[in-house]
Amino acid sequence: MENYWEKSVSFNKYLEIGKQRLEHPVSHQEIDYKQYYKLGLQRIDRTLKKYIPDESQLKELESKKFDGKILIISEVWCGDASSAVPALVKFFEDKNEVKIFLRDNDKSLINQFLTNGTESIPKVIILDKDFNVKNSWGPRPKYGKELLMKYKTAPEVYTKDQFYNDLQIYYAKNRGKDVIQEILELL
């Protein structure tokens, strides 16, 4: 894991890369995902402005005496990541180091943390101070998974558009609190 950590980037670099890919797309995927890069950056900005770490969650983190690192496999274009990643970065700021591994640059890490056989992101890897994997989380909180199951169970009743809309409304209202709580339970 230490090798992946070394290849990872800071949150600011992650944003810079996302903006670069939006403004100057190079690959076919970057061109095809241009609208998602734009939307992702807007949502990240919203989360950064709205997210305030919860005091009880900060106390819970302190009580756990977690001295490890948080490695997130992500991409700026991802709708689930646009809520989770900035909240995690702000929550762990000045407490535990957080870095981001770009999934689309190297699939070897995500292939170790597949979700039902898919490369779903974000994937949060909780590392101890010696880079051993303690746990992992992702790609979305429990309520987001429930919405996904509702869609997959009856797509003719609960459409893909309704799912995505409800998911983004949930993320906007929840402001990362559930993501943080689920990560805290894994520390």
For each residue, the residues with C-beta under 8 A, 3 or more apart:
1: 4 5 71 125 127 131 132 133
2: 5 6 131
3: 6 7
4: 1 7 8 71 101 109
5: 1 2 8 69 71 99 127 131
6: 2 3
7: 3 4 101 106
8: 4 5 71 99 100 101
9: 13 14 17 99 100 101 102
10: 13 14 99 100
11: 14 15 85 86 89 98 100
12: 15 16
13: 9 10 16 17 100
14: 9 10 11 17 18 74 76 85 100 102
15: 11 12 18 19 41 44 76
16: 12 13 19 20
17: 9 13 14 20 21 76 102
18: 14 15 21 22 37 40 41 44 75 76 77
19: 15 16 22 23 41
20: 16 17 23 24
21: 17 18 24 25 26 30 33 37 76
22: 18 19 25 34 37 38 41
23: 19 20
24: 20 21
25: 21 22 30 31 34 37
26: 21 30
27: 30 31
28: 31 32
29: 32 33 104
30: 21 25 26 27 33 34 37
31: 25 27 28 34
32: 28 29
33: 21 29 30 36 37 77
34: 22 25 30 31 37 38
35: 38 39
36: 33 39 40 77 78 79
37: 18 21 22 25 30 33 34 40 41 76 77
38: 22 34 35 41 42
39: 35 36 42 43 77 79 82
40: 18 36 37 43 44 75 76 77 78 79 81 82
41: 15 18 19 22 37 38 44 45 76 82
42: 38 39 45 46
43: 39 40 46 47 79 82 83 168 171
44: 15 18 40 41 47 48 76 82 85 86
45: 41 42 48 49
46: 42 43 49 50 172
47: 43 44 50 51 82 83 86 87 171 175 176
48: 44 45 51 86 90
49: 45 46
50: 46 47 172 175
51: 47 48 86 87 90 91 175 176
52: 175
53: 57 58 90 91 180
54: 57 58 177 180
55: 58 59
56: 59 60
57: 53 54 60 61 91 177 180 181 184
58: 53 54 55 61 62 91
59: 55 56 62 63
60: 56 57 63 64 184
61: 57 58 64 66 91 92 95 184 187
62: 58 59 65
63: 59 60
64: 60 61 184 187
65: 62
66: 61 96 187
67: 96 128 129
68: 96 126 127 128 129 134 187
69: 5 96 97 98 99 127 129 131
70: 88 92 96 97 98 99 124 125 126 127 183
71: 1 4 5 8 98 99 100 101 124 125 127
72: 81 84 85 88 98 99 100 101 122 123 124 125
73: 100 101 103 109 110 113 121 122 123 124 125 138
74: 14 78 81 85 100 101 102 103 121 122 123
75: 18 40 78 81 102 103 104 121
76: 14 15 17 18 21 37 40 41 44 81 82
77: 18 33 36 37 39 40
78: 36 40 74 75 81 82 121 122
79: 36 39 40 43 82 83 164 167 168
80: 83 84 120 121 122 138 139 140 144 167 171
81: 40 72 74 75 76 78 84 85 121 122 139
82: 39 40 41 43 44 47 76 78 79 85 86 171
83: 43 47 79 80 86 87 171 172 174 175 176 179
84: 72 80 81 87 88 122 124 138 140 141 176 179
85: 11 14 44 72 74 81 82 88 89 100 122
86: 11 44 47 48 51 82 83 89 90 176
87: 47 51 83 84 90 91 175 176 177 179 180
88: 70 72 84 85 91 92 98 124 176 179 180 183
89: 11 85 86 92 93 98
90: 48 51 53 86 87 93 176
91: 51 53 57 58 61 87 88 95 176 180
92: 61 70 88 89 95 96 97 98
93: 89 90 98
94:
95: 61 91 92
96: 66 67 68 69 70 92
97: 69 70 92
98: 11 69 70 71 72 88 89 92 93
99: 5 8 9 10 69 70 71 72
100: 8 9 10 11 13 14 71 72 73 74 85
101: 4 7 8 9 71 72 73 74 106 109
102: 9 14 17 74 75 105 106
103: 73 74 75 106 107 109 110 119 121
104: 29 75 107
105: 102
106: 7 101 102 103 109
107: 103 104 110 111 119
108: 111 112
109: 4 73 101 103 106 112 113
110: 73 103 107 113 114 119 121 123
111: 107 108 114 119
112: 108 109
113: 73 109 110 123 125 136 138
114: 110 111 117 118 119 120
115: 118 120 123 138 139
116: 120
117: 114
118: 114 115
119: 103 107 110 111 114
120: 80 114 115 116 123 138 139
121: 73 74 75 78 80 81 103 110 138 139
122: 72 73 74 78 80 81 84 85 138 139
123: 72 73 74 110 113 115 120 136 137 138 139
124: 70 71 72 73 84 88 136 137 138 183
125: 1 70 71 72 73 113 133 135 136
126: 68 70 133 134 135 136 137 183 186 187
127: 1 5 68 69 70 71 131 132 133 134
128: 67 68 131 132 134
129: 67 68 69
130:
131: 1 2 5 69 127 128
132: 1 127 128
133: 1 125 126 127 136
134: 68 126 127 128 186 187
135: 125 126 186 187
136: 113 123 124 125 126 133 186
137: 123 124 126 182 183 186
138: 73 80 84 113 115 120 121 122 123 124
139: 80 81 115 120 121 122 123
140: 80 84 144 145 148 167
141: 84 144 145 174 178 179 182
142: 145 146 178 182
143: 146 147 170 174 178
144: 80 140 141 147 148 167 170 171
145: 140 141 142 148 149
146: 142 143 149 150
147: 143 144 150 151 163 166 167 170
148: 140 144 145 151 152 163 167
149: 145 146 152 153
150: 146 147 153 154 158 163
151: 147 148 154 155 158 159 160 162 163
152: 148 149 155
153: 149 150 158
154: 150 151 157 158
155: 151 152 158 159 160
156: 159
157: 154
158: 150 151 153 154 155 162 163
159: 151 155 156 162 163
160: 151 155 163 164
161: 164 165
162: 151 158 159 165 166
163: 147 148 150 151 158 159 160 166 167
164: 79 160 161 167 168
165: 161 162 168 169
166: 147 162 163 169 170
167: 79 80 140 144 147 148 163 164 170 171
168: 43 79 164 165 171 172
169: 165 166 172 173
170: 143 144 147 166 167 173 174
171: 43 47 80 82 83 144 167 168 174 175 176
172: 46 50 83 168 169 175
173: 169 170
174: 83 141 143 170 171 177 178
175: 47 50 51 52 83 87 171 172
176: 47 51 83 84 86 87 88 90 91 171 179 180
177: 54 57 87 174 180 181
178: 141 142 143 174 181 182
179: 83 84 87 88 141 176 182 183
180: 53 54 57 87 88 91 176 177 183 184
181: 57 177 178 184 185
182: 137 141 142 178 179 185 186
183: 70 88 124 126 137 179 180 186 187
184: 57 60 61 64 180 181 187
185: 181 182
186: 126 134 135 136 137 182 183
187: 61 64 66 68 126 134 135 183 184
